Amino acid sequence: MAKIILEPIGSAVDSTEAVFKANFEKMAALDQELIKKRQKIHEGWGEKYQARVRAKNKLSALDRIYALADAPEEIIFLNTFVNYGHCFGDETNQKTSPGAGVITAFVRIHGRWIIVIANDNTVASGSWWPKTPEKIIRAQEMALKLKIPVIYLVDCSGLFLPEQSATFPGKSGAGHIFKMNSLLNSEGVPQIAGVCGDCIAGGGYMPLISDRVYMTEQAYMVIAGAALIKGAKSQNLSSHDIGGPQVHVHISNCADERVPDDEALIIKIREEIQRLPQSAINFYRAGHTPRLPHYNSQELAALIPVSPKINYDMRQVLARLVDDSLFFEFDAHRGQEVICGIGRVSGLYVGFLTNAHDLFRHPHNNNIQRAGGILYREGVMKLSRFARALNDDGIPMVWIQDVSGFDVGLEAEKQGLLAYGSSLIYANSTHQTPMMTVLLRKASGAGYYAMAGMPYDPVLQVSTPLARQAVMEGQTLAVGAFNTKLDDNFEVATSDPHERQAIEQAMAQVSARIEADMDPYKAASRMDTDEVISVSEIRKYLSCFTESCYQSIGYRRIKNPRIWSLYDFQEATHLREAHQEAQKHSEILKDHEIDTSKAIRSPLDGMFYLSPSPTEAAFITLGQTVMPGQIIGLIEVMKCFYPVKYQGSSSAVIKSIKVASASPVSAGHVLYELS
């Protein structure tokens, strides 16, 4: 009988080592910045406006969410940073909209994950700002894909009218919220509305399409508020008179029940959730108890380099994400620049597809190497094959991106990498199985698209403070923009010092602007990612996503592990590898063989460096004895540095150095002569 064997992955690390300790301290500073930013947003417009809410004997939106949750740690906030850093209005009257004036989150209530959407009544009385509709719609989309219930906590005075042109019209305007209400209802997704205060104009449709509508005694729902009615019909009425609970519960039947206050409302909504069918999570665990990773997830802050130019071991990252640090790796010896495999998260099966960062043997030439973090034909094929198998078997997918993009050059074009990339994009565009995407560091170029970036509708995409979304890095873009003014070594091609200075300054400005645009908080402000989270929170968000995928039944294919089509792919791989092993000697390109007894040659194309940095000593010097495995230089490929090691079987002496530091080299280029 077919069976997946999960095996130990990763190893212990000494986080007190200088390199790990230094990285941990840098990451801790980034995490503190993240915490401060979150806290500021959760304060809304500040203590003054929170006091106004309390003076009305009402809870703030955040307090309502905490009251709904089984526990404070059972809240997974979404799109916290929408509109972050953006001001509205003219220079004399600028206003901010923290979180776009609405809080959205996964909240566990009576053991079930629920999407909660709550107007922030401390920000302009819960008004809808630019991006507010998009944020609400995004949360509704998550609920629709996962078929999990939605709770609306409505306390909204309508559109923020000075910015109505950015919220009223268009495909993603406020009206699309009500379409999503309708689609959720049509698909049988439960919706519960608690009207806690203002509910004016179009916002009234959101609770009405819900399956249950509760109103507090302070709440009202109206097509038009009292001020508008007084102007239009000269009637002196309050909004509460027009559309309070006495009207909509007892006369119009637009609401189901009235409750005295927020606290009573929360109790009623929790009771409604308890009436729903129980979660299927434990059924799909099939007796497997959720277990923490064997290696502490907090160590990710030490293991993942803050600098995007430093490589690391992605398997160590996976070991701190999956239950018990147990993992099944698919097709491990093929397309080694990516890692595909299955682990459990919270006792449930999840498929992982991620980049690997190391140097790897070229698949058709054992004498040269390739840099990780780049998509080559073999890796793209593996990703596509594995993703299709996961989709067929109903296993949720988690894509962890740290990708510099696709390979470029003659070999890539001759191999038809464009076509293989298109096949992967097609697969990700048509999957029915839920996907989550984690932007760990780089999310560059078409690699970001191919690995299930936001355009390919993952249920959830999160970014760490290290994440950088862009077609290319700032320095690279500056070189491209000023290419006509540079020589073959990308140095400014002029002898005029004033002209040189002007070009260098212009390039620096372009680079700085691009680097600033790559900031993850800017991406989150634009809703190019769903949330900025610390690396130590990745496991928490993974658990929520995974459990949400298995909570509901009957809406998507979930095969039992005995009949996974994944086994067919794995068996075909074993047969292919056996054949390749028999043919491997004839496949090696003889004209690139390297005699390691006489020279050390470059294992790949790139920029070669003799020392770790311009201010540090060279790795080796003339006459020095080198040992097997010793680092003898660095090669930079697509802005990431890889150590070059002496591969000889015995020690040797450096006879001559054949290349200058910071020089371009090709695979096979002689770096050092040995005596």
C-alpha positions, 0 to 999 in steps of 0.5 A, a space after each residue: 500500500 502506498 504510504 508517505 514516510 516523513 523523515 527528520 529534517 534540519 539540525 540543531 544550531 548554536 544560536 550563540 554563535 557570532 553570526 547567528 547572534 548578530 543576525 538575531 539582534 538585527 531581526 529583533 530590531 525589525 520585529 520591534 519596529 513591526 510591533 510598534 507600527 501595529 500598536 499605533 494602527 490598533 489605536 485608531 485615531 488615538 485615546 481621544 476617540 477611544 474615550 468617545 466610544 467608551 462614553 457611549 457605553 460601546 466597545 471599540 472594534 478591537 475590543 469586540 474582536 477580542 471578546 469574540 475570540 476563544 483567546 487573544 492568541 486565536 486572532 490572526 490579523 489581516 491587512 493591518 497596514 492598508 493605507 499605512 503612511 498615506 494621508 487624505 485631504 489638503 495640506 490644511 486638513 490632512 487625515 489618516 485612516 489607520 487600517 483603512 478604518 476597518 479591522 479584518 481577521 481570522 478569529 477562532 470561536 468555539 474551535 472554528 476559524 471565522 472571518 471577522 470584519 469590524 468597522 473601526 469606530 475610533 476612525 471617523 466613526 467607522 467610515 469607508 475610506 479609499 481601500 476600505 472596500 478592497 480590504 473588506 472584499 479581500 476578507 470575504 474572498 478568503 471566506 468564500 474560498 475556504 467556505 468558512 463563516 463571516 461575522 460583520 461587526 457594523 458600526 459605520 457612518 457610510 463613505 468618507 465623503 471627501 474621498 467618495 470618488 475613490 470608494 464609490 465607483 469601479 469594480 472594487 468599489 463599495 458596491 462589490 462588497 454586497 455582491 460578495 455578500 450575495 456570492 457567499 450566501 449563494 455558496 452556503 457560507 454562513 454570515 452573521 451581522 451584529 449592528 452595533 451603531 451607525 449603519 447608513 446608506 449602502 452599508 445597510 445591504 451588508 447586514 441584510 444579506 446575512 443569515 442572522 442580523 442582531 441590533 443593539 439598542 444604540 444601533 440603527 440602519 437607514 438608507 439615508 441619515 436624519 440630516 439628509 432627510 431633514 434637508 430633503 423632506 424637512 422632517 425633524 427625526 433622528 436616525 435612531 427614530 427612522 431605523 432603530 431596532 424598534 423599526 427593523 426588528 418589530 416592523 420591517 423584519 430587516 433584523 432578527 433580534 435586538 440586544 441591550 449592548 455590545 456585550 450581549 451582542 457578542 454572547 448572541 453571536 458566539 451562540 450562533 457560531 456554536 450552532 453551526 456544524 463542528 469543525 472537520 479538522 480533527 477528522 482529517 488529522 486522522 489521529 495525529 495530534 498537533 505537535 510543535 516543530 522539534 526545533 524552535 520556530 524562534 530560531 528562524 530569526 537567527 537562521 534567515 539572514 537579514 541581508 538578501 545577499 547572504 545564502 542559507 539552508 532552507 531545510 533548516 527553515 522548514 524544520 522549524 515550521 513543520 510538526 516534529 520537524 518531519 518532512 517527505 521530500 519529493 524528487 530531492 535529486 532533481 531541480 535542486 534549486 527548489 525544494 518540494 515536499 509534504 509535512 504536517 502543520 497542526 497535525 494536517 498534511 500540507 505541501 511545501 514548494 520553496 527555493 533553496 539557497 546554495 550552490 548545486 551541480 549543473 544537471 548535465 555537467 558535474 564540473 560546474 555549478 549553479 546558484 540557488 534562489 533562481 528558477 531553472 528548467 529542472 526546478 520549474 518542471 519539479 514545481 509544476 509536477 508537484 503542484 499538480 499532484 497536490 491539487 489533484 490530491 487536495 493537499 493545501 499548498 504553501 509557497 515560500 518565496 526567496 526567489 531572484 527570478 528565472 535563469 537568463 542567457 543562451 542556455 535558458 532560451 535554448 531549453 525553452 525556459 519560457 515555455 516551462 515557466 508558462 506551464 507552471 503559471 497555467 497550473 497555478 492559475 487553475 488550481 482548486 486547492 487553497 494556496 498560501 504564499 510566504 514572501 520570505 526575502 526576495 520576490 523578484 521578477 517573473 519568479 514572484 508570479 510563477 511561485 504563486 504570488 498575489 496575482 494567482 489568488 493565494 488565499 493568503 499572502 504574507 510578507 516578512 520585514 525582509 520581503 522585497 517585491 520588485 522586477 529587479 533590485 534598485 542597483 540593477 535597475 539603475 545600471 539598466 537605466 544608465 546603461 548607455 553611460 556605462 562601460 562593459 564593466 558597468 563603470 561610468 564611461 567618462 573622464 570628466 569628474 563633474 559628469 561622473 559625479 552627476 551620473 553617479 548621483 543620479 544612479 544613486 537616486 534611482 537605486 534609493 527610490 526603487 529600494 524604498 518602493 520595495 519596502 514591505 510596509 509600502 506593499 502592505 499599504 497598497 494591498 500587494 500583500 495581506 500582512 507583514 509578520 515576523 519570521 517567528 510568526 510564520 508557523 502561527 499563520 501557517 497553522 491558521 491557514 492549514 486548519 481553515 483549509 480542512 475545517 469545512 467539508 464537501 466543497 473540494 476534493 480531499 483524497 485520503 493518503 492511500 490514493 494520492 496521485 503523488 505516488 505515481 509521480 514519485 514512482 516515475 521519478 524513481 524509474 527515471 533516476 535509475 535510468 539516468 544513473 546507468 547513463 550518467 557517464 555518457 551525459 557528462 560534457 567531457 570538454 568541460 572536465 576540470 583537473 583539480 590537481 593543477 588548477 581551481 576553476 570557477 564552478 559557475 558564471 558570476 562576479 568573483 571576489 577574493 575577499 569577504 569585503 573590500 576592507 577584509 583580507 583575502 581568503 587565500 594568498 600566494 604560497 598558501 596551502 589550501 585544504 579540501 572544502 576550504 573557502 577560496 573566494 565568493 561568487 556573486 550571482 543575481 545579487 547573492 553571494 555563494 562561497 567557492 570551495 576547493 574541491 580537491 581530495 588532498 591539500 595543495 599550494 597556491 602557485 598563482 592567482 589568475 583573476 582579480 577581485 570583483 572580476 566577471 568569470 565564466 564556469 570553468 575559468 581558472 581562478 588559481 594555479 596549484 603547484 
